[in-house]
Amino acid sequence: ELQFKPDYLCVIMEKEKDYYRACKGFSVNGIQYERLLGTNGGIKNRTIVFVSKRLAPELKKRIENGRNLDMPLVPAKLEAYKALTCSASTPVSMPHGILVVTDCETQFTADVISLTDEAGGEPVMEERHDEPITLDASDGFGLMLPTLAERWSGELGLDYVASGVNTRGAYIKGMAVTFDFIEFAELVAGSYIVVDAWGNEVDVRDVELILTTSMLKLWDSYESCEDYLRKCAENQYSFGVTKVAPKELESERNLNYQFIQCYHWLTDEDIEELIRPTVEEIRGILHADVAKTILYLKGTGLNEENVCKLDNDYAKALMIEPEMINDPYIQGKIYQLIKNRINRAKVGVLKVHGNYSMASGDPYLLCQSMFGLKKTGLLKAGEIYNQYWADCGSENLLCFRAPMSTAENVRKVSVKANADTRYWYQYMKTCTIMNGFDTITAALNGMDFDGDLVMLTDNEVLLRKHKALPALMCAQRKAAKRVSCEEDFIKSNIESFG
């Protein structure tokens, strides 16, 4: 009775005919169920959400949120957008004013490797030089004022102002980054008026949150932003936050086999240099350096404030009395951890100076697009901004994003740290801001800015051995749009099982 939620049931399908049978209706403990939807993660595991017939009509009505039902859409995408209602998120207050703007697009040329299987048979791969590229430079991110970021951070119980948050709402998926677009209007644009996605003029002083059309998935299924917000209120939608940029970035992270398997040209000397910090760490812990043992057990979360407040465990016993290192139980625990660490190191889990951060497009460039200015951005091709690395003085970094498989997926970038970038990105302390004028998002496996994480490192071996290669541009198949019925969704689910 405590565990079972009688109105919401996830059913795993073994066979297609089981799914078709389930969609005709069934009962558990006398409760009748009908199909609601399949989530992205659920469909991969052949799992579909069913709900009680008692709630199904009202749930479906609210999920539709008064959209134009005659708008043709790809069934699989529409179901994925509906499934956003199943995301686990923390509710936050409604912003005081919302604006929806068209995405910022840029054009440039680049050398790429084109890969397509659209002709059938074996995929065709060819290298193309100076290929014209059109990039959605704001794919998946929008802007929130520092005042909204401060309010939401307080509501989320944070002791800092978030650099960015991953948002949820009715058909909303994407990251809102902290950027003062009103100050941009005053100092750069010389105007407060922008044109929204529906062609209406809006004063940015009347809004706290700016969404892009790539964030509000079905924006064109509504007559205006006011129409959309009114229907959100009618169906009792709130804003939610699924992920928050951290207070600060770590200084050390581990590589994995994916990041280094493409470096097959490393010499024995290169490998010795690359593994040295990991080997030294293991030796230090094994040879009873208590300080290194404690650091290994408790990691970067250890500081003067929390050292006396940690959970009671063998690591804390070791902090209180270093001689506990000789206790057989503690020695056994450390040995087991070190054994696992050694085995992980053998498959590429190697310690480097680096960190993971949430990726964002250039908010300055998005504002230029919004206000109808020339799109130059503060970052040029090959450049990024990250406050941690700017403060470190690192000029060149390598950028990785999992999952990856080839050397074309690794990008070398330079950190642009000057008065302009430090000023305009001052609120985005733990985000990595990408430029809008190269193919880095394609190279990083089709990355967008709705909360994707990237890893940055200035490791000397990997930088020295990096080879600059063209991005892999994989053809994106476009499915036919239609006004979908229940049978279309069921067929789409089956095609995506597994």
C-alpha positions in Angstrom: 0.0 0.0 0.0 2.9 2.4 0.7 4.8 1.5 -2.6 2.0 1.0 -5.1 0.6 4.0 -6.9 -2.8 2.8 -8.1 -3.3 5.5 -10.7 0.0 5.3 -12.5 1.5 2.0 -13.8 4.6 1.4 -15.9 4.3 -1.8 -18.0 7.2 -3.6 -19.6 6.3 -5.1 -23.0 7.9 -8.4 -24.0 6.2 -8.7 -27.4 4.4 -6.4 -29.8 1.2 -8.3 -29.5 1.4 -7.8 -25.7 1.4 -4.0 -26.3 -1.5 -4.1 -28.7 -3.4 -6.2 -26.2 -2.6 -3.9 -23.3 -3.8 -0.9 -25.3 -7.3 -2.4 -25.4 -7.4 -2.0 -21.7 -6.7 -4.2 -18.6 -7.3 -4.2 -14.9 -5.1 -4.7 -11.9 -6.7 -5.2 -8.4 -10.0 -4.2 -10.0 -8.6 -0.9 -11.4 -9.1 -0.3 -15.2 -6.1 1.1 -17.0 -5.5 2.8 -20.4 -2.4 4.0 -22.2 -1.1 7.5 -21.4 2.4 7.8 -23.2 5.9 6.5 -23.5 8.8 8.4 -22.2 12.1 8.6 -24.1 14.0 6.5 -21.5 11.0 4.2 -21.0 10.5 3.3 -24.6 14.2 2.3 -24.9 13.4 -0.3 -22.2 10.1 -1.3 -23.8 8.2 0.4 -20.9 4.9 2.3 -21.3 3.0 4.5 -18.8 -0.6 3.5 -18.2 -3.0 5.4 -16.0 -6.3 4.6 -14.3 -9.4 5.3 -16.4 -10.6 7.5 -13.6 -7.9 10.1 -14.2 -7.0 9.4 -17.9 -9.4 12.0 -19.6 -8.3 14.8 -17.3 -4.6 14.0 -17.5 -4.7 13.8 -21.3 -6.6 17.2 -21.5 -4.0 18.9 -19.3 -1.1 17.4 -21.1 -2.4 18.7 -24.4 -2.6 22.2 -22.7 -5.1 23.7 -25.2 -2.7 23.4 -28.1 -3.9 23.5 -31.7 -4.7 19.8 -32.3 -4.8 20.2 -36.1 -1.1 21.2 -36.3 0.8 18.4 -38.2 3.7 17.0 -36.1 6.0 14.0 -36.1 4.3 11.4 -33.8 7.5 10.4 -32.0 8.5 14.0 -31.3 5.0 14.9 -30.1 5.0 12.0 -27.7 8.5 13.0 -26.5 7.2 16.6 -25.8 4.2 15.2 -23.9 6.5 13.0 -21.9 8.2 16.1 -20.5 5.4 16.0 -18.0 6.9 12.9 -16.5 10.3 14.6 -15.7 11.2 14.7 -12.1 11.5 18.4 -11.2 11.3 20.9 -8.3 8.5 23.5 -8.7 9.5 27.2 -8.6 7.5 30.4 -8.8 6.3 31.7 -12.1 8.5 34.4 -13.7 7.2 38.0 -13.7 6.8 38.2 -17.5 7.9 35.7 -20.2 9.1 36.4 -23.7 9.5 33.8 -26.5 12.0 34.7 -29.2 13.1 33.0 -32.5 16.3 31.1 -32.2 19.6 32.7 -33.2 21.0 31.3 -36.4 24.5 31.9 -37.8 26.0 31.0 -41.2 29.7 30.2 -41.9 31.8 27.7 -43.9 33.8 24.8 -42.5 35.6 21.6 -43.5 33.5 18.6 -42.5 33.1 14.9 -43.0 29.6 14.2 -44.3 28.1 10.9 -43.3 24.7 9.7 -44.6 22.8 6.5 -45.1 19.8 8.1 -46.8 20.4 6.3 -50.1 20.1 2.9 -48.5 22.7 0.2 -48.2 26.1 1.1 -46.8 26.6 4.6 -45.4 28.3 7.1 -47.7 31.2 9.2 -46.2 32.9 12.1 -47.9 35.2 15.0 -46.9 33.8 18.4 -47.9 35.8 21.6 -47.9 34.3 25.0 -47.1 30.9 23.5 -46.7 28.2 26.1 -46.0 26.8 25.6 -42.4 23.7 27.0 -40.8 23.9 26.7 -37.0 21.2 27.1 -34.4 23.5 28.9 -32.0 20.8 29.1 -29.2 19.6 25.5 -29.5 18.0 24.7 -26.1 18.9 27.7 -24.0 17.3 31.0 -23.0 18.0 33.9 -20.6 16.9 34.8 -17.1 17.5 38.0 -15.2 19.8 37.9 -12.2 16.8 38.8 -10.0 14.9 35.7 -11.2 18.0 33.5 -10.8 18.4 34.8 -7.2 14.7 34.1 -6.4 14.7 30.6 -7.9 18.0 29.8 -6.2 16.4 30.7 -2.9 13.4 28.6 -3.6 15.6 25.7 -4.4 17.5 26.1 -1.1 20.8 27.1 -2.7 23.3 29.2 -0.8 24.5 30.8 -4.1 22.9 32.3 -7.3 22.8 29.6 -10.0 24.6 30.3 -13.2 21.9 28.4 -15.1 19.0 26.0 -14.5 17.4 23.3 -16.6 13.7 24.1 -16.8 10.4 22.3 -17.3 7.0 23.6 -18.1 4.2 22.8 -20.6 6.2 21.6 -23.6 9.3 23.4 -22.2 12.7 21.8 -22.1 16.0 23.8 -22.0 18.4 25.7 -19.9 17.9 29.3 -18.7 21.2 31.0 -18.1 21.8 34.0 -15.9 22.3 37.1 -18.1 21.3 40.8 -17.6 19.5 41.4 -20.9 18.0 44.6 -19.7 21.5 46.0 -19.2 22.3 44.8 -22.7 19.3 46.7 -24.0 20.5 49.9 -22.3 24.3 49.7 -23.0 24.4 47.9 -26.4 21.0 47.8 -28.2 19.9 51.3 -27.3 16.3 50.0 -27.2 14.1 47.9 -24.9 11.8 46.6 -27.7 12.1 43.2 -29.3 9.8 41.3 -31.6 8.7 37.9 -30.2 8.2 34.6 -32.1 4.7 35.6 -33.2 5.7 39.0 -34.5 4.5 41.1 -31.6 6.6 43.9 -30.0 7.5 43.4 -26.4 9.4 45.6 -23.9 12.1 43.5 -22.2 11.7 45.5 -19.0 8.3 43.7 -18.6 9.9 40.2 -18.5 12.2 38.1 -16.3 12.6 35.1 -18.5 13.3 34.7 -22.2 12.6 31.4 -23.9 13.7 30.5 -27.4 11.5 28.6 -29.9 13.8 25.5 -29.4 12.9 25.5 -25.7 9.1 25.9 -26.1 8.6 22.9 -28.3 5.1 23.6 -29.6 5.2 27.4 -29.6 3.5 27.6 -33.0 0.6 25.6 -31.7 -0.6 28.7 -29.9 -1.8 32.1 -31.1 0.6 34.1 -28.9 2.6 34.0 -25.7 -0.4 35.3 -23.8 -2.5 32.5 -25.3 0.1 29.9 -24.2 0.4 31.3 -20.7 -3.4 31.6 -20.2 -3.7 27.9 -21.1 -0.8 27.0 -18.8 -2.8 28.7 -15.9 -6.0 26.9 -16.9 -4.3 23.6 -16.7 -2.4 24.4 -13.5 1.2 24.2 -14.9 4.0 25.6 -12.8 7.7 26.0 -13.7 10.0 23.3 -12.6 13.8 22.9 -12.4 15.4 19.5 -13.1 19.1 20.4 -12.9 21.1 23.3 -11.5 24.6 24.5 -12.4 26.9 23.9 -9.4 28.3 26.6 -7.1 31.9 25.9 -8.2 33.7 23.5 -10.5 36.1 20.8 -9.4 39.8 21.0 -10.2 40.3 17.3 -10.8 38.3 14.7 -12.7 38.8 11.3 -14.2 39.1 10.5 -17.9 37.4 7.4 -19.3 38.2 4.9 -22.0 36.0 6.8 -24.5 38.0 10.0 -24.2 41.4 8.4 -24.8 40.8 5.3 -26.9 41.2 7.5 -30.1 44.7 8.5 -29.0 46.2 5.3 -30.4 49.3 7.3 -31.5 50.5 7.8 -27.9 54.1 6.5 -27.3 55.1 4.5 -24.2 56.6 7.7 -22.8 53.4 9.6 -23.3 51.4 6.9 -21.5 53.8 7.0 -18.6 53.4 10.7 -18.3 49.6 10.5 -18.6 49.2 7.8 -15.9 51.8 9.3 -13.5 49.3 11.4 -11.3 47.0 8.3 -10.9 49.9 6.0 -10.1 51.3 8.4 -7.5 47.8 8.8 -5.9 47.5 5.0 -5.6 51.0 4.6 -4.2 50.4 7.4 -1.7 47.2 5.8 -0.4 48.7 2.3 -0.3 51.8 3.4 1.6 49.9 4.7 4.6 49.9 8.5 3.9 46.9 9.2 6.1 46.2 12.6 4.6 46.1 11.2 1.1 43.9 8.3 2.3 41.4 10.7 3.8 41.4 12.9 0.7 40.8 9.8 -1.4 37.9 8.6 0.8 36.1 11.9 1.0 37.2 13.7 -2.1 36.8 17.4 -3.0 33.8 17.8 -0.8 36.1 17.9 2.2 36.7 21.4 3.8 37.1 23.1 7.1 33.4 23.7 7.6 32.1 20.1 7.1 35.1 18.1 8.3 33.4 17.7 11.7 29.9 17.1 10.3 30.4 14.1 8.1 28.5 10.9 8.5 29.9 8.4 11.0 32.0 6.0 9.0 35.5 4.6 9.0 36.8 7.7 7.1 35.7 9.9 10.0 37.3 7.5 12.5 40.5 8.0 10.5 40.2 11.8 10.7 39.8 11.7 14.4 42.6 9.2 15.1 45.2 8.7 12.3 46.4 5.5 14.1 43.2 3.8 13.0 45.0 3.3 9.6 46.4 0.1 11.3 43.0 -1.3 12.1 42.4 -4.5 10.0 38.8 -3.5 9.2 39.8 -0.1 7.8 42.8 -1.6 6.0 40.4 -4.1 4.3 38.0 -1.3 3.3 40.8 0.8 1.8 42.3 -2.1 0.0 39.0 -3.0 -1.6 38.6 0.6 -2.8 42.1 0.8 -4.1 41.7 -2.6 -5.8 38.7 -1.2 -7.7 40.6 2.0 -8.4 43.5 0.1 -9.9 41.2 -1.9 -12.1 39.4 1.2 -13.3 42.7 2.9 -14.0 43.7 0.0 -16.3 40.7 0.8 -18.5 41.4 4.5 -18.7 39.9 6.1 -15.5 42.9 8.4 -15.1 43.2 11.5 -13.0 43.7 14.9 -14.8 43.3 18.6 -14.1 39.8 19.1 -15.5 36.1 19.4 -14.8 32.6 18.9 -16.1 30.3 21.9 -16.7 27.0 22.7 -18.3 27.4 23.9 -21.9 25.7 27.1 -23.1 25.5 29.1 -26.3 26.6 32.7 -26.3 24.0 34.8 -24.5 25.5 38.0 -25.9 25.0 36.6 -29.4 21.4 35.7 -28.7 20.7 39.2 -27.5 22.2 40.6 -30.7 19.9 38.4 -32.6 16.9 39.4 -30.4 17.4 43.1 -30.9 18.1 42.9 -34.6 21.8 43.8 -34.3 24.7 42.4 -36.4 25.5 38.9 -35.0 29.2 39.0 -33.9 29.1 37.5 -30.4 31.9 37.9 -27.9 33.5 34.6 -29.0 34.9 33.8 -32.4 35.4 30.4 -34.0 37.5 28.1 -31.8 36.9 30.2 -28.6 35.0 29.5 -25.4 34.6 31.2 -22.1 34.7 29.4 -18.7 35.4 31.5 -15.6 37.4 28.7 -13.8 39.8 28.3 -16.7 40.0 32.0 -17.3 41.1 32.4 -13.6 43.6 29.5 -14.1 45.2 31.4 -17.0 44.8 28.4 -19.2 44.9 29.5 -22.9 44.2 26.1 -24.6 41.9 23.3 -23.5 40.5 20.0 -24.9 36.8 19.6 -24.9 35.1 16.1 -24.6 31.5 15.0 -24.4 30.3 11.5 -23.8 29.4 9.3 -25.4 32.1 9.5 -28.1 34.1 7.1 -30.2 36.5 8.8 -32.6 39.2 11.5 -32.7 36.9 13.7 -34.6 34.8 14.1 -31.4 37.7 15.8 -29.5 38.0 19.6 -29.9 40.8 21.9 -29.0 39.5 25.3 -27.9 41.0 28.6 -26.6 39.7 30.5 -23.6 38.9 34.1 -24.3 39.3 36.0 -21.1 39.1 39.8 -21.5 37.2 42.7 -19.9 34.1 42.1 -22.1 33.7 38.4 -21.5 34.4 38.7 -17.8 31.8 41.5 -17.5 28.9 40.1 -19.7 29.3 36.6 -18.4 29.9 37.6 -14.8 26.8 35.7 -13.6 27.6 32.5 -15.5 30.4 31.4 -13.1 30.2 27.6 -13.7 29.0 27.3 -17.3 31.1 26.8 -20.4 30.0 29.3 -23.1 30.4 28.2 -26.7 30.8 30.4 -29.7 28.3 30.4 -32.5 30.7 30.3 -35.5 32.2 26.8 -35.7 31.2 23.1 -35.8 32.0 22.3 -32.1 28.4 21.2 -31.4 28.4 18.8 -34.3 31.9 17.5 -33.3 30.6 16.9 -29.8 28.0 14.4 -31.0 25.3 16.8 -31.9 25.5 18.7 -28.6 22.8 21.3 -27.7 22.4 23.6 -24.8 19.5 22.1 -22.8 21.8 20.9 -19.9 24.4 18.9 -21.8 27.7 18.5 -19.9 31.2 18.9 -21.4 34.6 18.0 -19.9 37.5 20.4 -20.2 41.1 19.7 -19.4 44.5 21.3 -20.0 46.4 18.0 -19.7 49.7 18.5 -21.4 50.0 15.0 -23.0 46.5 15.1 -24.5 47.0 18.7 -25.8 50.4 17.9 -27.2 49.1 14.8 -29.0 45.8 16.3 -30.2 45.1 16.2 -34.0 42.8 18.8 -35.4 40.2 17.0 -37.6 37.0 18.0 -39.4 33.7 17.5 -37.6 31.5 14.5 -38.4 28.3 15.8 -39.8 25.7 13.0 -39.7 22.6 13.4 -41.8 19.4 14.0 -39.8 16.5 12.0 -41.1 13.2 13.9 -41.1 10.1 11.9 -40.4 6.8 12.9 -42.0 4.5 15.2 -40.0 0.9 14.3 -39.6 -2.1 15.0 -37.3 -1.5 11.9 -35.1 -4.0 9.5 -33.6 -3.5 6.9 -30.9 -2.5 4.2 -33.4 0.4 6.5 -34.7 1.8 6.8 -31.2 1.6 3.1 -30.6 3.3 2.3 -33.9 6.0 4.9 -33.1 6.6 3.4 -29.7 7.1 -0.1 -31.2 9.5 1.1 -33.8 11.6 2.7 -30.9 11.5 -0.3 -28.5 15.1 -1.3 -27.6 
